[in-house]
């Protein structure tokens, strides 16, 4: 039984020579593939790996930045809420002060009006008393004139006083 090694039918030396040629051809092909295909492919793969790593690092940085911004926003919201609460409290205090001032002014005005009204009533009272005194004085003068003009007895005098008092009341 004969083996055909690389197309050779009988000679082992030729088979080894052909095997060496095939091995050298394979090594040249392997070297050419390594130089022309494997190195550029490895470079593309390395570049892609570096790109992926840099994108992962950038994503991590963006996540950290987003978290920092979120914390800043939360702090800002809390500060704004505190400011709003303080403003509302100040507004309430100011409204209370203004209300108290308005009530105080109203009470002061009411007291002043009451005092003025009392003073007016007192003046009117004094004026009425003066008028009554004037009328009484006039009546007294009239009575005195009548008594002088005519001598009267006690009964006539009482009658005359009653008559003049009635006339004074009609006025």
Long-range contacts (C-beta under 8 A, 24 or more apart in sequence): 135-168, 135-171, 136-168, 138-168, 139-164, 139-165, 139-168
